[in-house]
Amino acid sequence: MSKSILDSIPSWLPGQDLLHPHYKYASAGPALFELDKKSLWAFVAMTAFNPIFWNTVARNEYRNKTITKIVGSPLVGTYLLAFTIFSISAFRDHLFINALKNQPSLIELDQPLIKLLAIILFVSGQTFVISSMWALGVTGTYLGDYFGILMTHRVTHFPFNVLSDPMYVGSALTHLGTALWFQSPVGILLAAWIWLVYSVALKYEGPFTDKIYSAKSKSSPAVKKSTTNDKTETYASVTSTSAPATPSRRSGRIASRKSLAGQSDIDSSDAEAKPAGRKSRASGVTQELQGATGTPGRLTRSRSKPRVVDDSD
């Protein structure tokens, strides 16, 4: 009964070829590589085309907002690009199966352990791919950050706590497992070709994505406020250590000396001083000038004769 159900599944459905692989065995050597098959080169070309396509479209979107202007929404644009990337990736996988079916198989790979390894690689690869998409969501998976839809935090749980690029690694593992399932030496080489293309793509995607988040971080209001506060604090620290120009900044000078030297007696003596009377005020200024640090030129006004004479009175 189960066999009839499997046989009734349409051949065009995904996975049908995996359930019923066809083997065309050949002896080891050049006969294992039929380089004249168009299906082989179609897959090679499509594998290289895909990352070039989505990186070109995404970078143009980041700079010119072409898709957003056409559809009127960055979210709709992201979903449109996601559908396109998913479609061309599915078509690439279809070409991969066709390439394996048209290439010879190696009888030495027809081993139970090889079959088990193929299943483990395929399941592991799909686990990495599906869990990555689940963790990132549609916008995080399909270049939503190029549309200005940025993630609020970096994903650190599985599978990103195991691999830095689990989606690309998972895709390569899936294709390698499929190649072993079909016992295809050419398929193993094609899986290596996928990983090579992805490795090159990562050298361009990673730095550009970091640039997007770095630019957004610098333009964030919170960062601007933090930068302004830092500048204010720096300015305040500089001005507090410099000598004031006139006695009108008396309270500021006393607070500054207290914070720098830790002298609590200045504040207490100042609190006990009587503000009334010209003589008391002059005496306070004179004491303040004796304890202040600064250039003589900036203290010239405070060292005028009338105030000194008045203090002696």
C-alpha positions in Angstrom: 0.0 0.0 0.0 2.8 2.4 1.0 4.6 1.7 -2.2 1.6 2.4 -4.4 1.1 5.7 -2.5 4.8 6.7 -3.2 4.4 5.7 -6.8 1.3 7.9 -7.2 3.2 11.0 -6.1 3.6 13.3 -9.2 7.2 13.3 -10.5 7.3 17.1 -10.6 6.8 17.5 -6.8 9.9 18.3 -4.8 11.5 15.3 -3.1 10.2 12.7 -5.6 13.6 12.1 -7.1 15.1 11.7 -3.6 12.6 8.9 -2.8 13.3 7.1 -6.0 16.9 7.8 -7.0 18.2 6.4 -10.3 21.7 5.1 -10.5 23.8 4.9 -13.7 26.9 3.1 -12.5 30.2 3.6 -14.1 33.7 2.4 -13.3 36.1 4.8 -11.5 37.9 7.2 -13.8 37.1 9.7 -16.4 33.8 7.9 -17.2 32.4 9.2 -13.9 32.4 12.8 -15.3 30.2 13.5 -18.3 31.1 17.1 -18.9 29.1 17.4 -22.0 25.8 17.4 -20.1 23.9 20.7 -20.3 22.3 20.0 -16.9 25.7 20.1 -15.3 26.7 23.5 -16.6 23.2 24.9 -16.0 23.5 24.2 -12.3 27.1 25.6 -12.2 25.8 28.8 -13.9 22.7 29.1 -11.7 24.7 28.6 -8.5 27.0 31.5 -9.4 24.1 33.7 -10.7 22.0 33.5 -7.5 24.2 35.4 -5.0 25.3 37.8 -7.7 21.6 38.6 -8.4 20.4 39.1 -4.9 23.4 41.1 -3.8 23.2 43.4 -6.8 19.5 44.0 -6.4 19.8 44.5 -2.6 22.7 47.0 -2.9 20.8 48.9 -5.5 17.8 49.0 -3.2 20.0 50.2 -0.3 21.4 53.1 -2.4 18.4 54.0 -4.7 15.3 52.4 -3.1 14.2 51.3 -6.5 11.9 48.4 -5.4 10.5 50.5 -2.6 9.6 53.3 -5.0 7.9 50.8 -7.3 5.8 49.0 -4.8 5.5 51.9 -2.3 6.6 50.0 0.8 9.9 48.6 2.0 8.1 45.7 3.7 6.3 44.7 0.5 9.6 45.1 -1.4 11.3 42.8 1.1 8.6 40.1 0.6 8.8 40.5 -3.1 12.6 39.9 -3.1 12.2 37.0 -0.6 9.8 35.3 -3.0 12.2 35.9 -5.9 15.2 34.5 -4.0 13.2 31.5 -2.8 12.1 30.8 -6.3 15.5 30.9 -8.0 17.0 28.9 -5.1 14.3 26.2 -5.6 15.0 26.2 -9.4 18.8 25.8 -8.6 18.0 22.8 -6.5 15.9 21.3 -9.3 18.9 21.8 -11.6 21.1 20.1 -9.1 18.9 17.0 -9.0 18.8 16.9 -12.8 22.6 17.2 -12.9 22.9 14.2 -10.5 20.5 12.1 -12.5 22.4 12.7 -15.7 25.8 11.9 -14.2 27.2 8.4 -13.5 27.2 6.9 -10.0 30.0 5.1 -8.2 29.2 1.6 -7.0 31.7 2.0 -4.1 29.4 4.6 -2.6 26.6 2.1 -2.3 27.2 1.3 1.3 24.9 1.5 4.4 27.3 3.8 6.2 27.3 6.1 3.2 23.5 6.1 3.1 23.4 6.9 6.8 26.0 9.7 6.4 23.9 11.1 3.5 20.8 11.2 5.7 22.7 12.8 8.6 24.2 15.5 6.4 20.8 16.2 4.7 18.9 16.4 8.0 21.6 18.5 9.6 21.7 20.9 6.7 18.0 21.3 6.6 17.9 21.9 10.4 20.4 24.7 10.0 18.6 26.3 7.1 15.1 26.1 8.6 16.2 27.2 12.1 18.0 30.1 10.6 15.0 31.3 8.8 12.9 30.8 11.9 15.3 32.8 14.1 15.8 35.7 11.6 12.3 35.8 10.1 11.5 36.7 6.6 13.0 40.2 6.7 16.1 39.1 8.5 16.6 36.1 6.1 15.9 37.9 2.8 17.9 41.1 3.1 15.3 43.2 4.8 18.1 45.3 6.2 18.9 46.6 2.7 15.4 48.0 2.7 16.0 49.7 6.0 14.2 47.1 8.1 16.9 46.4 10.6 16.9 43.8 13.4 16.8 45.3 16.9 19.4 42.9 18.3 21.9 40.3 17.1 20.6 36.7 17.2 22.9 34.6 19.4 20.8 31.4 20.1 20.7 28.3 17.9 21.9 27.9 15.2 23.9 31.1 15.4 25.6 29.9 18.6 27.0 27.0 16.6 27.8 28.5 13.2 28.3 32.1 12.1 26.6 31.4 8.7 24.3 28.5 9.4 22.1 29.0 6.3 25.0 28.8 3.8 26.6 26.0 5.7 23.3 24.2 5.9 22.7 24.5 2.2 26.1 23.1 1.4 25.6 20.2 3.7 22.2 19.5 2.2 23.6 19.3 -1.3 26.5 17.1 -0.1 24.1 14.7 1.6 22.0 14.6 -1.6 25.1 13.9 -3.7 26.1 11.0 -1.4 22.5 9.7 -1.6 22.8 9.6 -5.3 26.3 8.1 -5.0 27.5 10.8 -7.4 31.2 11.9 -7.4 30.2 14.8 -9.6 27.5 15.8 -7.0 30.2 15.9 -4.4 32.2 18.3 -6.5 29.1 20.4 -7.2 28.4 20.6 -3.4 32.0 21.9 -3.0 31.2 24.4 -5.8 28.2 25.7 -3.8 30.3 26.2 -0.7 33.0 28.0 -2.8 30.4 30.4 -4.2 28.9 31.1 -0.8 32.3 31.7 0.7 33.0 34.4 -1.9 29.6 35.9 -1.4 30.1 36.1 2.3 33.3 38.2 1.8 31.0 40.9 0.2 27.8 40.4 2.1 29.3 40.5 5.6 31.2 43.8 5.5 28.3 45.5 3.6 25.8 44.4 6.2 28.0 45.6 9.0 28.3 48.9 7.2 24.5 49.2 7.1 24.1 48.6 10.8 27.1 50.9 11.6 25.6 53.7 9.6 22.2 53.2 11.3 23.9 53.2 14.7 25.7 56.5 14.0 22.5 58.2 12.8 20.4 56.9 15.8 19.0 59.7 18.0 20.2 57.7 21.1 23.7 57.7 19.8 23.6 61.4 19.0 22.3 62.1 22.5 25.0 60.0 24.0 27.6 61.8 21.9 26.3 65.1 22.9 26.4 64.1 26.6 29.9 62.9 26.2 30.9 66.2 24.7 29.2 68.1 27.5 30.9 66.0 30.1 34.2 66.5 28.5 33.7 70.2 28.2 32.5 70.4 31.9 35.6 68.5 33.0 37.9 70.8 31.1 36.3 74.0 32.3 36.1 72.8 35.9 39.9 72.2 36.1 40.7 75.6 34.6 41.0 78.8 36.7 38.0 81.1 36.4 38.4 84.6 35.1 36.4 86.6 37.7 35.2 86.2 41.3 31.7 86.0 40.0 32.3 82.3 39.4 33.1 81.8 43.1 30.8 79.0 43.8 32.0 77.1 40.7 35.6 77.5 41.7 35.0 76.2 45.2 33.1 73.2 43.9 35.8 72.5 41.4 38.6 72.6 44.0 36.5 70.4 46.3 35.9 67.7 43.7 39.6 67.7 42.6 41.4 67.9 45.9 38.7 66.5 48.2 38.9 69.5 50.6 35.7 69.7 52.5 36.9 72.5 54.7 36.5 75.0 51.9 32.8 74.4 51.6 32.3 74.5 55.4 34.3 77.7 55.8 32.3 79.2 52.9 29.1 78.3 54.6 30.1 80.0 57.9 31.2 83.2 56.1 28.7 86.1 56.5 27.6 87.5 53.1 26.7 90.9 54.6 29.2 93.7 54.7 31.8 94.9 52.2 34.7 94.0 54.4 33.5 90.3 54.7 33.0 90.0 51.0 36.4 91.3 50.2 38.0 89.0 52.8 36.3 86.1 51.2 37.5 87.1 47.8 41.1 87.5 49.0 41.0 84.1 50.6 39.6 82.6 47.5 42.4 84.2 45.4 45.0 82.8 47.7 43.8 79.3 47.2 42.9 79.5 43.5 45.2 78.2 40.8 45.5 79.9 37.5 47.5 82.2 35.4 48.2 85.7 36.8 46.8 87.3 33.7 43.3 85.9 34.3 43.4 86.9 38.0 44.4 90.5 37.4 41.0 91.9 37.8 40.6 90.2 41.2 43.9 91.5 42.5 43.0 95.2 42.1 44.3 97.7 44.7 41.0 99.0 46.0 39.8 95.5 47.0 43.1 94.7 48.8 43.1 98.1 50.6 39.4 97.6 51.5 40.2 94.2 52.8 42.9 95.5 55.1 40.4 98.0 56.5 
